[in-house]
């Protein structure tokens, strides 16, 4: 997703699936707990319908100001329903990742400590 977009500006935008079919309007944006980056959007799928959670990565905001989600409308509408206005638990996020067939990056291991690999070229050993 475009990282220069303020998540508050996503609310109220129209959302479309990968084929251009309208899904609904963005109700809420959920931020990643660790990074604060926008991660999920809840989209109102109809007047008497529910909100469907969609991943903001790999979605994109188009030049027309709409959100293009690279999944079929039927898959989006069948996403697990957790209700809006509450925090998504790690387990709920995992269900959403699996629903959309997205890979979950393993936690990054800290880099190994610097090591001495020997002499520096041009220096004599003492």
Buried (B, 14 or more C-beta within 10 A) or exposed (E): BEEEBEBEEBBEBBBBBBEEEEBBBBBBBBBBEEEEEBBBBBBBBEEEEBBBBBBBEEBBBEEEEBBBBEBEBEBBBEBEEBEBEEEBEEEBBEBBEEBBEEEEEEEEEEEEEEEEEEEEEEEEEE
